[in-house]
Amino acid sequence: MSIQLSGKALLKDERQTIMDSFTRIAEQRISKAIDDGSLDFSRWKNKPLPKDDDLAVPAEFRMAYKVLKNAGYLPPELEDKKEVRRLEELIKRTDDEHQKIKQMRKLSVLLARIEARRGRPVNIELQSDYHTRIVEGVTLHSEKK
């Protein structure tokens, strides 16, 4: 297997040499930043990295989506998940029954879209007690009277 660089095929040893060069440059720049104080890592030193919440992203896309996320872009699956959380909070905080039902319909459409994109059902009930809390929070006018 060879890689093309400027029209020239590189052998495995040449590729390793290039990667070693990149590694050396990166290490030099990090050391320089630490020495001149522009890299302050005291607040995250010896602490675990935060876990990525990417369970909605298929495994084969996670690395690409992580790169996009680091560049400031969210993949559609994570945007949908963010919207689901926003709708859940809105439903929880809303006192108006008609607004709750309206938001629940929006949530239902969003979950159907997620399900269609995934190709498998979204079982909210298995993921959390969200569905039960929402249904218990909605009362009908006839029950109030």
C-alpha positions as CSV (number, residue, x, y, z in Angstrom):
1,M,0.0,0.0,0.0
2,S,1.4,3.4,-0.9
3,I,0.2,7.0,-0.4
4,Q,0.5,9.6,-3.1
5,L,2.2,12.9,-2.1
6,S,2.9,15.4,-4.8
7,G,2.5,12.8,-7.5
8,K,5.0,10.5,-5.8
9,A,4.2,7.2,-4.1
10,L,5.5,7.0,-0.6
11,L,6.7,3.7,0.9
12,K,5.9,2.6,4.5
13,D,9.3,3.8,5.8
14,E,8.9,7.2,4.2
15,R,5.4,7.6,5.7
16,Q,6.7,6.7,9.1
17,T,9.5,9.3,8.7
18,I,6.9,12.0,7.8
19,M,4.7,11.1,10.8
20,D,7.8,11.1,13.1
21,S,8.6,14.6,11.8
22,F,5.0,15.8,12.5
23,T,5.1,14.3,16.0
24,R,8.5,16.0,16.7
25,I,7.1,19.4,15.5
26,A,4.0,19.0,17.6
27,E,6.0,18.1,20.7
28,Q,8.3,21.1,20.2
29,R,5.4,23.5,19.9
30,I,3.7,22.1,23.0
31,S,7.0,22.4,25.0
32,K,7.5,25.9,23.8
33,A,3.9,26.9,24.7
34,I,4.4,25.4,28.2
35,D,7.7,27.2,28.7
36,D,6.4,30.6,27.6
37,G,3.2,30.2,29.7
38,S,0.7,30.4,26.8
39,L,-0.5,26.8,27.5
40,D,-1.9,26.6,31.0
41,F,-3.1,23.1,31.7
42,S,-3.3,23.3,35.5
43,R,-7.1,23.3,35.6
44,W,-7.3,19.9,33.7
45,K,-4.1,18.3,34.7
46,N,-4.6,14.8,36.2
47,K,-8.3,14.9,35.6
48,P,-10.3,12.6,33.3
49,L,-11.4,13.9,29.9
50,P,-15.1,14.6,29.7
51,K,-17.1,11.8,28.1
52,D,-18.6,12.5,24.7
53,D,-22.3,11.9,24.6
54,D,-22.4,10.4,21.1
55,L,-24.6,7.3,21.6
56,A,-27.0,8.6,19.0
57,V,-24.2,8.6,16.4
58,P,-23.5,5.4,14.6
59,A,-20.1,3.9,15.6
60,E,-18.6,4.3,12.1
61,F,-19.3,8.1,12.1
62,R,-18.2,8.9,15.6
63,M,-14.6,10.0,14.8
64,A,-15.7,12.1,11.8
65,Y,-18.5,13.7,13.9
66,K,-16.0,14.4,16.7
67,V,-13.8,16.3,14.2
68,L,-16.8,18.3,13.0
69,K,-17.8,19.0,16.6
70,N,-14.3,20.2,17.4
71,A,-14.6,22.5,14.4
72,G,-17.9,23.9,15.7
73,Y,-20.4,21.9,13.7
74,L,-23.0,19.5,15.1
75,P,-24.1,16.4,13.1
76,P,-27.8,16.1,12.5
77,E,-28.2,13.3,15.0
78,L,-26.8,15.5,17.8
79,E,-28.8,18.5,16.7
80,D,-31.9,16.4,16.9
81,K,-30.9,15.1,20.4
82,K,-30.3,18.6,21.5
83,E,-33.8,19.6,20.2
84,V,-35.3,16.6,22.0
85,R,-33.8,17.8,25.3
86,R,-35.1,21.3,24.7
87,L,-38.6,20.1,24.0
88,E,-38.5,17.9,27.1
89,E,-37.6,20.9,29.2
90,L,-40.2,23.0,27.6
91,I,-42.9,20.4,28.2
92,K,-41.8,20.1,31.8
93,R,-41.9,23.8,32.5
94,T,-45.2,24.6,30.6
95,D,-48.4,24.8,32.6
96,D,-50.7,25.3,29.6
97,E,-52.1,21.9,28.6
98,H,-52.5,22.9,24.9
99,Q,-48.9,24.0,24.7
100,K,-47.8,20.7,26.3
101,I,-49.7,18.7,23.8
102,K,-48.4,20.9,20.9
103,Q,-44.8,20.3,22.1
104,M,-45.5,16.6,22.6
105,R,-46.6,16.5,18.9
106,K,-43.4,18.2,17.8
107,L,-41.4,15.8,19.9
108,S,-43.2,12.9,18.3
109,V,-42.4,14.1,14.8
110,L,-38.8,14.7,15.8
111,L,-38.5,11.2,17.3
112,A,-40.0,9.8,14.0
113,R,-37.4,11.6,12.0
114,I,-34.6,10.3,14.2
115,E,-36.0,6.8,13.9
116,A,-36.2,7.1,10.1
117,R,-32.6,8.3,10.0
118,R,-31.3,5.5,12.3
119,G,-33.3,2.7,10.6
120,R,-34.3,1.4,14.0
121,P,-36.9,2.4,16.6
122,V,-36.0,5.0,19.3
123,N,-37.1,3.6,22.6
124,I,-37.3,6.6,24.9
125,E,-38.9,4.5,27.6
126,L,-35.9,2.3,27.8
127,Q,-33.5,5.2,27.9
128,S,-35.1,7.2,30.7
129,D,-38.4,7.7,32.5
130,Y,-39.0,10.7,30.3
131,H,-42.1,9.4,28.7
132,T,-43.8,8.5,31.9
133,R,-43.1,11.9,33.4
134,I,-44.4,13.7,30.4
135,V,-47.6,11.7,30.2
136,E,-48.2,12.1,34.0
137,G,-47.6,15.8,33.7
138,V,-50.5,16.3,31.1
139,T,-54.0,16.6,32.5
140,L,-57.0,17.1,30.4
141,H,-59.6,19.8,31.0
142,S,-62.2,17.2,31.8
143,E,-60.1,15.7,34.6
144,K,-59.6,19.2,36.2
145,K,-63.4,19.9,36.5
